[in-house]
Amino acid sequence: MKIANITCERVHTPLAVTNRHPRFSWEITSDEKDVLQSAYHIIVKDHTGALVWDSGKAQSRETVDIMYAGAPLVSSGRYVYQITVWDNHGNEAVSEEERFETALLDSADWKAQWIEPLDPLPQLAENPLPKAQAIWGECMAAMMRGEQPKYYLDSDIWALFEAEPYDPPVRFRRTFTLGEKPEYAKIYMTAHGIYSLSVNGRKVPGTLLAPGFTAYEKRLKYQAYDVTEFLQAGENALCVTVADGWYKGKIALGKGCEYGEVPGLLMQMELWGSGGTKSELCSDGNFTCSYEGPVRYADLFRGECVDARRDDGDPSEAAYVADNWKPVNVLERKEEDYGILTAQTAPAIEVYEEVPAREILTTPNGETVVDFGQNMAGTIRVEIRAEAGEEISFEHGEVLDSDGNFTYAFSDTAHEQKDVYISAGESGEVFEPEFTYHGFRYVCVTGGKDWRPEQFTAKAISSANPVTGSFRCSDEKLNQLQDNIYWSQRSNTVGIPTDCPTREKAGWTGDVVTYGETALYNQEMTAFFEDWLESIRREQKENGHVMNTVPLIKNYIQQTYAGSLGWGDVILTLPMQLYRLSGDKSVLAACRDAMEKWVNAMHIAADELPQGMEESPENENQHYLINTGFHFGDWLVPSVKNEAGFSDGPASSFLTMNVVDTALLAADADLFAETLEILGETEKAEDYKAYAQRVRKAFCEELCTEDGKLKQEMQGSYILALKYHMVPEEMEKGFAARLAEMIVENDYKPDAGFMSVPFILDVLCNYGYRDLAWKVLNQKNCPGWIYEVEHGATTMWENWDAVRPDGAVDKCSFNHYAFGCVGNFLYRRVLGIQNAGIGYDHICLEPGYDFDLDWAEGSYHSVHGEISLRWEKMKNADGSDGAGIKVSGWIPANTEGELVLPDGSRQKLGSGGFELFTEESKIPMQA
């Protein structure tokens, strides 16, 4: 028996733990069968070896999120811990010593000062954001007065304004002398902008796009870096380059400077000497700064421009000559600036895969286009061979048009995804943008000549959330679908969960409601999602509304006033999903008040009567329906088309929100009631259960016909009515039959949007239509998951019909994970790995034997360890079917499982490996 995968706060060796009672987790591995932990013992010591916590020998099976209960932890503390476990076979295992460190736990622990350039670059005389907000505010006020003013879309408003300038990053530099190489050194750092840190000529890893997208006025993350190996006795230097990023850049529809106009730096380096002495080196007036580096502008959406002729050496080297650098402005300390600081414990953004160019194309239009063969989020590395002063541009796009030419819907806009390099004419030049990222498979190159594929490498980036899931089967198209889902997830977990890596890069909450469960199969996302949930709570309105984008995109002006059912529901769905994966109630407790505020806000929204409707007993049901305001409904139903013939999101919303969001209203009340029960608030839970039932009564009486159908007959409406049991049980069979009939009438194609598509296949299976579910999953016509695969998709499309059968290409994202929610079905229903308890303490393996596959295999790394499963339909000697079914797999230690056999019976499984076989006669398998 061994102890494996030991974490603190779900992270290996965290350097900035903010939780004063951090959580320890581990796994047990053993070659023995039926292993259960019987006890554990945790010892924690500080860096001097002094004991700060001894848990004692706890008789418990718990291995997940064991909370520290020792002496108070100190700021910037360094700790080691060791775990001993015992099992039910009398075995004992002792871990190696593991390490964690604390953050600056109180704002007073910050000695550093915010610094900015003393002479910042000029910006517009007036920031456009307040003016844009005023235009929409007046439009709303006029509508409230009963007038019919000119109606503006957000894009119409922003078209009225000029953009802020595109500025070069600012470089902050400091030299310092150390009498000895420190025994240990750590830097805490954040910025108004995104930064890169170098010390003594070496780039410190882990700073990519740091500090990430954050709600700067409410919550600013800082990062911690172990820089011991970067320092030396004698002269040292460090340089921090700060680019616009989300703080000052032109994000989404905006014109820039939405959080501030001047980039800034906050840095505190703590050094421990050989004698135990501690000192600090902080951002202060000893820094100098310069805008004169080779990067001439860097914007997350437009791209980055580098003029290699301006390369003046490495400012992080002590010998660098900084004669023309200027003083910095040291800002007066304001406690509110430090009170919003919070350490990042979630994994950093990293380059997780490098993809070589597949080929270089010459398009019918004569363009030079590099094809990497895979859509992704990231940047490129290019070996440059050019004359001095030659300008080369690299425009990024996701697809080619129907004629094979390069296309990108936002070319020549603020979202053009075009990086520019001006050559110094030297050998060995390499262009590697650092302060931007793009969504792309193709890169259109303008300038240069004689390009070869080996000059190009794509760098795919993502937050470094560990991969936990795998799925493969005998159908290569389903395998490609799984790959597409995975690549979209990696592309859209860049600091926060985003909708797409191209035009928005926004934390749309509804996408996570749709996709969250699949995300948690593919990767260990606990620290990542807990971090984002904190931002959701900070951005929540006083009236309880959860914002549709988090951090809030201020320039989505119409979205800044209220949330939408389905989207704001993330404050309910995501914490519950995390709880079910681990059994840790702390995430529910942390979100409990925000949940209540959101659910109550939606009760108020439902209570409002439509304009012109009077209070009366006949209208009592209207207080329990969503029939006023705006909600996104079943966003992007494929049969709802715009004038160009593509899926229409807003039209889908207006058409479906009455039925769809009323179903979600009941589901939310039920989910909050479940949360309250888990947290011990059973009496209050009954109130919300009663409310949910009252909504169902209104739904049935007002939205259903007397002959047992929905008045609005759409697939998504039936799916959600069945998923959330919106009608009495005796009506559900008829609803399911009608849903099945509609799907058959639609040639077995799904006609479901964001809120309903996660459940379409499960609902069909649950009501006896498994064969139909399989046909929908494998639909090769548009709309369909396999349609996308057969039309060259390497990531998930935003719209079902992003590329129409006639070859027309929509102006949408081709890397959008929401409809990849089907991955959850692949893991649970096709492969068959299911969480039958809380925290996978009980595992159900239920292979999809009846699906038209020869075999399926895969795994999921749970909080207790690896769960693996393979099932295969064996062939006779002549190659015909019917030789039986072989099932094998692994159940991790400290869990119990059961296997569903082909005849429906269940066989109990203890931990360890298993292999079973049954003949086609379905004789129960024998272990």
Sequence and secondary structure as in RCSB ss.txt:
>XXXX:A:sequence
MKIANITCERVHTPLAVTNRHPRFSWEITSDEKDVLQSAYHIIVKDHTGALVWDSGKAQSRETVDIMYAGAPLVS
SGRYVYQITVWDNHGNEAVSEEERFETALLDSADWKAQWIEPLDPLPQLAENPLPKAQAIWGECMAAMMRGEQPK
YYLDSDIWALFEAEPYDPPVRFRRTFTLGEKPEYAKIYMTAHGIYSLSVNGRKVPGTLLAPGFTAYEKRLKYQAY
DVTEFLQAGENALCVTVADGWYKGKIALGKGCEYGEVPGLLMQMELWGSGGTKSELCSDGNFTCSYEGPVRYADL
FRGECVDARRDDGDPSEAAYVADNWKPVNVLERKEEDYGILTAQTAPAIEVYEEVPAREILTTPNGETVVDFGQN
MAGTIRVEIRAEAGEEISFEHGEVLDSDGNFTYAFSDTAHEQKDVYISAGESGEVFEPEFTYHGFRYVCVTGGKD
WRPEQFTAKAISSANPVTGSFRCSDEKLNQLQDNIYWSQRSNTVGIPTDCPTREKAGWTGDVVTYGETALYNQEM
TAFFEDWLESIRREQKENGHVMNTVPLIKNYIQQTYAGSLGWGDVILTLPMQLYRLSGDKSVLAACRDAMEKWVN
AMHIAADELPQGMEESPENENQHYLINTGFHFGDWLVPSVKNEAGFSDGPASSFLTMNVVDTALLAADADLFAET
LEILGETEKAEDYKAYAQRVRKAFCEELCTEDGKLKQEMQGSYILALKYHMVPEEMEKGFAARLAEMIVENDYKP
DAGFMSVPFILDVLCNYGYRDLAWKVLNQKNCPGWIYEVEHGATTMWENWDAVRPDGAVDKCSFNHYAFGCVGNF
LYRRVLGIQNAGIGYDHICLEPGYDFDLDWAEGSYHSVHGEISLRWEKMKNADGSDGAGIKVSGWIPANTEGELV
LPDGSRQKLGSGGFELFTEESKIPMQA
>XXXX:A:secstr
 EEEEEEETTBSS S B  SS EEEEEEE SSSS  EEEEEEEEEETTS EEEE   B     S EE  SS   T
T EEEEEEEEEETTS EEE   EEEEB   SGGG     EEESS     SS HHHHHHHHHHHHHHHHHTT    
   HHHHHTTS        EEEEEEEEESS  SEEEEEEEEESEEEEEETTEE TT TTBT S  TTT EEEEEE
E GGG  SEEEEEEEEEE HHHHS  TT  S SS SS EEEEEEEEE TTS EEEEESSTT EEES SSEEEEET
TTEEEEEGGG    TTSTT   TT EEEEE    HHHHHTEEE  S  EEEEEEEE  EEEE TT  EEEEEEEE
EEEEEEEEE   TT EEEEEEESEE TTS EE TTTTSTT  EEEEE    TTEEE   S  EEEEEEEEES SS
  GGGEEEEEEEE   B EEEEES HHHHHHHHHHHHHHHHTBSSSB S TTTT   BHHHHHHHHHHHHHHB  
HHHHHHHHHHHHHH  TTS   SBSS  TT GGGSS   TTTTTHHHHHHHHHHHHH  THHHHHHHHHHHHHHH
HHHHHHHS  TT    GGGGGGGGS  SS    S   TTSB TTSSB HHHHHHHHHHHHHHHHHHHHHHHHHHH
HHHTT HHHHHHHHHHHHHHHHHHHHHHB TTSSBSS  HHHHHHHHHTT S HHHHHHHHHHHHHHHHHTTT  
   TTTGGGHHHHHHHTT HHHHHHHHT  SSS HHHHHHTT SS  SSTTSB TT  B SS S  GGGGGGHHH
IIIIII EEE SSTTSEEEE   TTSS SEEEEEEEETTEEEEEEEEEEE TTS EEEEEEEEEEE TT EEEEE
 TTS EEEE SEEEEEEE TT      
